């Protein structure tokens, strides 16, 4: 199981408090594919980081009995280390063979040996995105966490990402936060809405979309 009980998260800014979660409870069972809809500024990225263990709740209990990894996350890369050095460190932190991880990432991200030996600060946005996606697919986890996107790159590479993810989801769950309701329809089996600090689950995709559209109409 992954999620939180009575979770509260807020940020202080010039206009006061920005409340992302307000005593919210959200729990996902193993192997479930959950799509959570939310508008711009609802806090989708923040909740993904909380579930991934990158941000702490201000109060409440994080339930992380299962491992989770943000899909396509490139924020773990140190800009002044080479791609190869970054991969080695991430492999060691996750108890993986550095050579196997490097080989998979290089093949999937379609990077040459010289490109792997470049510092991450020299990478284009596209190269970072492809390597980040490859890395997330290579690290074993119980849940993939997705923030708005399930693939990266051009059309051909997106298809490659989608096929690889479909294979991974035969053994792993997915928690997908997005404002694009069409994306969750085919890949998820449970649906909810992040709104006003709460995550409410619905009986069907149609019901979740209805309340999401009502939410957008109030913005």
C-alpha positions in Angstrom: 0.0 0.0 0.0 1.1 3.5 -0.8 -0.4 6.9 0.3 -1.0 9.0 3.4 -3.5 9.3 6.2 -4.8 12.7 7.4 -2.0 14.3 5.4 -1.6 18.1 5.4 0.9 20.0 3.2 1.1 23.8 2.8 3.5 26.5 1.6 3.8 30.0 2.8 4.0 32.7 0.1 3.4 36.5 -0.1 -0.4 36.0 -0.3 -0.5 33.7 2.7 -0.8 30.0 2.9 -1.1 27.8 -0.1 -2.8 24.6 1.1 -2.1 21.5 -1.1 -3.4 18.9 1.2 -5.8 19.5 4.1 -6.1 16.5 6.4 -6.5 14.3 3.3 -6.4 10.5 3.2 -5.3 8.7 0.0 -4.4 5.0 -0.1 -3.6 2.9 -3.2 -3.4 -0.9 -3.1 -0.6 -2.9 -4.8 -1.0 -3.2 -8.6 -3.7 -0.6 -8.9 -3.6 1.9 -11.7 -5.0 5.2 -10.4 -5.7 8.3 -12.3 -6.1 11.6 -10.3 -7.3 14.6 -12.2 -6.5 18.1 -11.1 -6.3 21.6 -12.6 -3.3 23.9 -12.9 -2.1 24.8 -9.4 -4.1 22.0 -7.6 -0.8 20.5 -6.2 -0.3 17.5 -8.4 3.5 17.8 -8.6 3.7 18.3 -4.8 1.6 15.2 -4.1 3.8 13.2 -6.4 6.9 14.4 -4.5 5.3 13.5 -1.2 4.5 10.0 -2.4 8.0 9.6 -3.7 9.5 10.7 -0.4 11.0 13.9 -1.8 8.8 16.2 0.3 7.6 15.7 3.8 4.0 16.2 5.0 3.5 19.0 7.5 1.3 16.6 9.5 -0.2 13.2 9.0 1.2 9.8 8.2 2.9 8.7 5.0 2.2 5.0 4.2 5.1 3.8 2.1 5.2 0.0 2.5 5.8 -0.2 -1.2 8.6 1.4 -3.3 7.7 4.2 -5.7 9.6 6.0 -8.4 8.6 9.1 -10.4 8.3 8.2 -14.1 10.7 10.2 -16.3 12.1 12.1 -13.3 15.4 13.8 -14.2 15.8 15.9 -11.1 18.1 13.3 -9.5 20.9 14.1 -12.0 23.8 16.3 -10.7 24.5 18.9 -13.4 28.3 18.8 -12.9 28.6 15.1 -13.1 28.6 13.1 -16.4 25.6 11.0 -17.3 27.7 7.9 -16.7 28.7 9.1 -13.2 25.1 10.0 -12.3 23.9 6.5 -13.4 26.7 4.9 -11.3 25.6 6.8 -8.2 21.9 6.1 -8.7 22.7 2.4 -9.2 24.7 2.2 -6.0 21.9 4.0 -4.0 19.4 1.5 -5.4 21.6 -1.6 -5.0 21.8 -2.2 -8.8 24.7 -3.2 -11.0 26.1 0.0 -12.4 27.2 -1.6 -15.7 23.7 -3.2 -16.3 22.0 0.1 -15.5 24.3 2.0 -17.8 23.8 -0.4 -20.6 20.0 -0.3 -20.3 19.8 3.5 -20.1 22.2 4.0 -23.0 20.3 1.6 -25.2 16.8 2.9 -24.3 17.7 6.6 -24.4 19.7 6.1 -27.7 22.9 7.8 -26.3 26.4 7.3 -27.7 29.4 6.7 -25.5 30.6 10.3 -25.9 27.2 11.5 -24.9 27.3 9.4 -21.8 30.5 11.0 -20.9 29.2 14.6 -21.1 28.2 16.5 -18.0 24.5 16.7 -17.5 24.7 20.5 -17.8 25.6 20.0 -21.4 22.5 17.9 -22.1 19.6 19.2 -24.1 16.2 19.0 -22.6 15.3 16.2 -24.9 18.4 14.2 -23.9 17.7 14.7 -20.2 14.1 13.6 -20.6 15.0 10.5 -22.5 17.7 9.5 -20.0 15.3 10.2 -17.1 12.6 8.1 -18.6 15.1 5.2 -19.3 16.3 5.4 -15.7 12.8 5.2 -14.2 12.0 2.1 -16.3 15.2 0.4 -15.2 14.8 0.8 -11.4 12.5 -1.9 -10.0 9.5 -0.4 -8.1 6.1 -1.3 -6.9 4.5 1.9 -8.1 5.3 4.3 -10.9 4.4 7.9 -10.1 3.5 10.1 -13.1 3.1 13.9 -13.2 1.3 14.9 -16.4 3.2 12.7 -18.8 3.6 9.0 -19.6 6.1 9.4 -22.3 8.7 11.9 -23.7 10.5 12.7 -27.0 9.3 12.6 -30.5 6.5 10.4 -31.8 8.6 7.3 -32.3 10.3 7.6 -28.9 6.9 8.2 -27.3 5.6 4.9 -28.7 8.8 3.2 -27.4 8.1 4.7 -23.9 4.4 3.6 -24.0 5.2 0.0 -25.0 7.9 -0.3 -22.3 5.6 1.2 -19.6 2.8 -1.2 -20.6 5.2 -4.1 -20.0 6.3 -2.7 -16.6 2.7 -2.1 -15.5 2.1 -5.9 -15.6 4.0 -6.1 -12.4 3.8 -2.6 -11.0 1.0 -0.1 -10.0 0.6 3.4 -11.3 -0.5 6.7 -9.7 -1.0 9.2 -12.5 -1.7 12.9 -11.8 -2.8 14.9 -14.8 -5.2 17.6 -16.1 -5.7 15.7 -19.3 -8.7 13.4 -18.6 -8.3 11.5 -21.8 -4.9 10.2 -20.9 -6.2 8.3 -17.8 -9.1 6.5 -19.5 -7.3 3.6 -21.1 -4.4 3.1 -18.7 -6.1 3.5 -15.3 -8.7 1.4 -13.5 -9.6 3.9 -10.7 -10.2 7.6 -10.9 -10.2 10.5 -8.6 -10.0 14.3 -8.3 -7.5 16.5 -6.4 -9.4 19.6 -5.4 -9.3 22.0 -2.4 -6.8 19.9 -0.5 -8.6 16.7 -0.9 -8.3 13.6 -3.1 -11.8 12.2 -3.8 -12.2 8.9 -5.5 -15.2 8.1 -7.8 -17.0 5.0 -9.0 -16.2 5.5 -12.7 -14.2 7.5 -15.2 -17.3 9.4 -16.3 -18.1 10.5 -12.8 -14.5 11.7 -12.2 -14.5 13.6 -15.4 -17.9 15.2 -14.7 -16.7 16.6 -11.3 -13.3 17.6 -12.9 -15.2 19.7 -15.5 -17.3 21.2 -12.8 -14.1 22.1 -10.9 -12.6 23.7 -14.1 -15.7 25.8 -14.7 -15.2 27.5 -11.3 -11.7 28.7 -12.2 
